[in-house]
Amino acid sequence: MAALPAALLAVAAVCAGDAAARTFPFGARTRAVNDLGNQFVPFHAHLWDLLHGRAGGGVLLNWRSGYGTSLLPDLGTYLTSPFALLVAVFPRERIDLAVYVVTVLKPGAAAAAMAVVLLRQRRGPRWGAAVLGAAYALCGWTVVEAAYNPMWLDGLIAFPLLCLVVEWVREGRRTVLGPVVVALCWAANFYTAYMATLGAGLVLLVRIAVGAGAGRAGCGERGSGGVAGRGTGAVLGRAVLTVLLGVGLAAPVLVPVFLGSRHAYPGWTRRFEAAEWADVAARVLPVTYSFFTPALFLGAGALLLAAALPFHRAVAGRERGGWCALAAGVVLSAQWEPTHLVWHVFATPNGSPYRQTFVLAGVVVMAAWTGVAAGGWPGWRPLLGGAAVLGAVAAGAAGSALVSGAAYGLFGGAALVAVAGVLLLRAGAGPVRGAGSGREALSEAGPRGDGLWGAGALRRAGGGRRSPRGAGLRGVRRGAGLRGVRRGAGHGRRVLRGAGGLLLAGTVVVPGAATTAYADRERPARLDHYPSWGAAHDVRAAAVRGADGWPGHRTEPGRPQLTGNDPLLVGGQGAAYYSSHTPEVWTRTLAALGGGWTSHGRSLQSLDNPVTDALFAVGARWRDGRLVWNAQRLPLVTVRPSNPRELRYGASAFRNQELLLGSRVYGLPSDGVCPVGHEVFAWAPDFTGTARLGGGRPVELRGGLPKRRAAMTPLGVQRVAGARVEWRGRGAVPGGSVGCLDRALLGEAVARLRAGAAVDVRVDGDRVEARLAPGARGVAVLAAPRIAGWRCEGRPAGEHLGLVAVRVPPGARSVSCAFRTPGLRAGAAAGALAVAGLVVAGFALRPPGPAGPAGPSGAAGMARASGVAGPAGASGVAAPAGVVRAVGAVRAVGARLRRARRPYATKTSPAHHRAVSRERGGAA
């Protein structure tokens, strides 16, 4: 079994690298950088709450973030991986450890899947498949980029799984399981699954082009039987149908995600710029780091075997050319803008522009495997050619600033060790002359032929046939000769194979661990980073939990923020929200009210302001290390007078708050000096620096549009007449940047609105019901952003300055609104159609039972031989097809067991003498 060693090698390398860098959980260095700390850890914490019934809502609506946002798109983007469910078995305060375990297990699963698909493509040395599977999982893309974007790692698993589906499609098998695997991959993470699907399609084309389905004898191809006679068009048609059915099965997840992206704030757009070729070559080496270049690193053993393939003459020229052309084409497609857009769903991503690099790693590993499995471990000539290719790559990297002496030393040393390991494996295998092709094939089998180094290699070398039972002396000698080679490997060759295998594994594990450690140290220095769960999290989470009064009031986890998604991480119901699906309506509404953001409008910050706290029913807020209560708040549903004209926000955040409140509460002094006793607020969205009221404490503002927007900030109470706001920093300070809040006016405005507001509000998951005061008239406003999916009183909800609104009919005593995720019904309908299509395809595309030229064979033939009637048995009664297949399978298993018990007919065995005596006596 190659899958388990591959997974263990990958997991061990990642953990060793993290431990060497003293990164969490092996040391004090945080690994919660960028999106890992801002998104993945908080979203997994919310998943933990959902699984334990503590989320304060259902799976459709997230009441914690952004004062009410759609949850299904976020689940489909971040949390639908089967591995995500593992967080449920950890304590909530150990959520960072839970995410780390999930992140480490995914490369292990990818390594195992790749080892399986390699052996499915061709029979070959199992240890070689394990090492190459681990090399794929430890590629630079994994340990440098995807390590802090765990959802991408599902694509790392998806590529080998989809290549396994490719093998099923070629053989016309698994017509039901194939689409199910496609659906699982796309549901886990559609973005990288799309790239993996493109890569698997290219692999299918290469497999067809090199004649993999021709059923050539002696080449070690798996599953070629039964494929002959099926045209290329039929194979491609099955492939397209499999993908369409699989995507259709995943539609209940994909359609809400797609529509959530359409309703999201556009964020950052940039034009693709190809990396310098010297930097591309540098990223092939270990211990390099760069955000805007492709992480092409792969273990030296895998690179050497792949680079040796063009010079490995024991492999058919068509196969060498096909795999080398595919690898070169994928490299070039990453550097050309039109194909770059195809890889990235026709949009240059906001971050790293080379997110498809894992597909290239998989293609290179498959090319390396083709050389080993089809031609045996390469000798001196192909190894020298491969070493020359790697040397040219290293020379090309000399002009890059990304490489160092350590990178060259580790790369060169690992390459030399890889050469030694391959030569030891070749020497330990022993040459055997192949009968079918006339080329030298190397046996990787152990004494039993199916040990660690591979099963069936000697059978491939000798044409793949066993000596038939009762054969003549010549047949016995031929079979005995082959089995003698297998058994004669001896202790010395086993030692050589073991040493070579360990060296080859070391060329993958050691550079992989070193690159992991290097990236662990570089990321916190280059990217924003956040603390792992600690005492500060415990204190804030306990305070927020103790003040919870939802839906009577919201509890804001407040500022300073620990992450961009504090409401998901520590609890409460806040304005902050960071996601790929941050609604455009909420981003624009919060910005108009004075809110701030980072990540080009995708990461919204909590707004610490008494007016917005009153408007959004915030009754408690964490501020500067303690919980602060707020009595001047409104209920979740208020009633506003009808307005014949449409209200729109203006340029001033102070006036926009007053517009939503319906009363004047701010003074905007032209000289920037507030009256004594008023609270002073500073608002300068594009300013970066500090603002200070007189001799008070300076408060930081972090602007810099469009990437960052500084939030409106309280500066304290004006206590000294004539004290001004001092600005120190850079960026524009607009007119009207100082607002003077009169608390008495705010209290009066809140009292007026509360008098006509809802007297009781009930929230049940995605449904809100409000009982109104007698005589209520006008428009009922729910303090939640009017995102797509809200319906009130059976109709699409209205909008009041970005919030959910519904007109109150005369005499109405209550109103109700419900949220339904856009695309949920359409996705469910598409999924149902896909299920129906899958059932039809399962019956229509079932492959017929094979029949040999001399008569029936396979399960049906065995069943008829055993007296079980087939479709039209001798007795005239047709037996069910399931019974026929079951009986045939039982007889096949019995035949295998009998062959396993039969002793080898060696010259010294009694079986040999019995065979010779039968031949001489005419029994043969």
Summary of the structure (lengths in Angstrom):
residues: 924
radius of gyration: 33.8
end to end distance: 38.7
largest distance: 125.2
contacts: 3360
relative contact order: 0.10
helix: 51%
strand: 13%
